[in-house]
Amino acid sequence: MIDVKKMCREKGLRMTGQRNIIADVITEMSLNGHPDVNEIFLNANEKDKNISIATVYRTVKLFEEYGAIEKHEFKDGRSRYEAIEDHHHDHLIDIESGEIHEFTNEEIENIQRAVANSLGYKLVDHRLELYGVKIKKNN
């Protein structure tokens, strides 16, 4: 996991006290999930009561523009965020519980590159999101 605060500084973004707190919160929360702005706000506001929801919205947008975090729309009506990772992964979303599973599969990666190549392209980026429901096992 990439440190959001460090990445922003390296890209030349001036980091204020509130931006540092929000960056730390996103980095921490990305370890166990994909928080939305409200979840980021609640955690950041615990650390600094002067952080408003508007500040979090502006800061998240800024971090996204600087390429330090990634935005996801997992069909639940909320934009979710995670710190940029140093390795690629895909997502499987349980549409009943909202649980998000991260996974990597080299076979899928190879197929995606092969498809792009067969169409005359070099794959430079992609995102794969699978949506499903748990299979109920009969005992």
C-alpha positions in Angstrom: 0.0 0.0 0.0 1.3 3.4 -0.9 1.3 6.1 1.7 -1.2 8.8 0.4 0.5 11.6 2.3 4.0 10.7 1.0 2.7 10.4 -2.6 1.0 13.8 -2.5 4.1 15.5 -1.2 6.3 13.8 -3.8 3.9 15.0 -6.5 4.2 18.6 -5.2 0.9 19.0 -3.4 1.2 21.3 -0.4 0.1 19.3 2.6 -1.8 21.2 5.3 -2.5 19.7 8.7 -6.0 18.7 7.7 -4.8 17.2 4.5 -2.3 15.2 6.4 -5.0 13.9 8.7 -7.3 13.0 5.8 -4.4 11.3 4.0 -3.5 9.2 7.1 -7.1 8.2 7.5 -7.5 7.1 3.9 -4.2 5.1 4.1 -5.3 3.4 7.3 -8.9 2.7 6.2 -7.7 1.3 2.8 -6.0 -1.5 4.7 -9.3 -3.0 5.6 -11.8 -1.7 3.0 -12.9 1.0 0.6 -14.3 3.9 2.6 -16.7 6.5 1.3 -16.4 10.2 2.0 -18.7 10.0 5.0 -16.6 7.2 6.6 -13.4 9.2 5.9 -15.0 12.3 7.4 -16.1 10.5 10.6 -12.6 9.2 11.2 -10.8 12.4 10.3 -13.2 14.5 12.4 -12.4 12.3 15.4 -8.8 13.5 15.1 -9.6 17.1 14.3 -13.1 18.5 15.1 -12.4 21.4 12.7 -12.4 19.1 9.6 -15.7 19.6 7.8 -17.4 17.3 5.4 -16.8 19.9 2.7 -13.1 19.8 3.4 -13.1 16.0 3.1 -14.9 16.2 -0.3 -12.4 18.8 -1.6 -9.4 16.9 -0.3 -10.5 13.6 -1.6 -11.1 15.1 -5.1 -7.6 16.7 -4.9 -5.9 13.5 -3.9 -7.7 11.7 -6.8 -6.5 14.4 -9.2 -2.9 13.9 -8.0 -3.2 10.1 -8.5 -2.8 9.2 -4.8 -6.2 7.6 -4.4 -8.5 5.7 -6.7 -12.3 6.2 -6.9 -14.6 3.2 -7.2 -18.3 3.1 -8.0 -19.5 -0.4 -6.9 -23.1 0.1 -7.8 -24.2 0.8 -4.3 -24.8 4.5 -4.8 -21.6 5.6 -3.0 -18.2 6.6 -4.3 -15.6 4.6 -2.5 -11.9 5.3 -2.3 -8.6 3.4 -1.7 -5.0 4.4 -1.6 -3.1 3.6 -4.8 -1.5 0.2 -4.5 1.9 -0.8 -5.8 0.3 -4.0 -7.2 -2.7 -4.4 -9.4 -5.8 -6.1 -8.1 -9.4 -6.6 -9.1 -12.6 -6.6 -7.0 -15.5 -9.0 -6.4 -18.5 -7.3 -4.8 -21.2 -9.2 -2.9 -24.4 -7.4 -4.0 -26.3 -8.6 -1.0 -23.9 -7.8 1.8 -21.8 -5.1 0.1 -18.7 -7.0 1.0 -15.7 -6.3 -1.3 -13.1 -8.9 -2.0 -9.8 -8.0 -3.6 -8.1 -10.6 -5.7 -5.4 -11.1 -8.3 -5.5 -13.8 -11.0 -2.7 -14.1 -13.5 -4.8 -16.1 -16.0 -7.4 -13.2 -16.2 -4.5 -10.7 -16.6 -3.1 -12.8 -19.5 -6.5 -13.0 -21.2 -7.0 -9.3 -20.9 -3.6 -8.6 -22.5 -4.3 -11.2 -25.2 -7.7 -9.6 -26.0 -6.2 -6.1 -26.3 -3.3 -7.5 -28.4 -5.7 -9.3 -30.8 -7.5 -6.1 -31.4 -4.2 -4.3 -32.1 -3.7 -2.6 -28.7 -1.2 -2.6 -26.0 -3.0 -2.7 -22.7 -1.9 0.2 -20.5 -4.6 0.1 -17.8 -7.8 -1.7 -16.8 -10.3 -2.3 -14.1 -12.2 -5.5 -13.4 -15.2 -5.6 -11.1 -17.2 -8.7 -10.6 -20.6 -8.7 -8.9 -22.2 -11.8 -7.3 -24.1 -13.4 -4.6 -22.8 -16.1 -2.2 -23.6 -19.6 -3.3 -25.9 -21.3 -0.7 -24.5 -24.7 0.1 -27.1 -27.4 0.9 -26.2 -29.6 3.8 
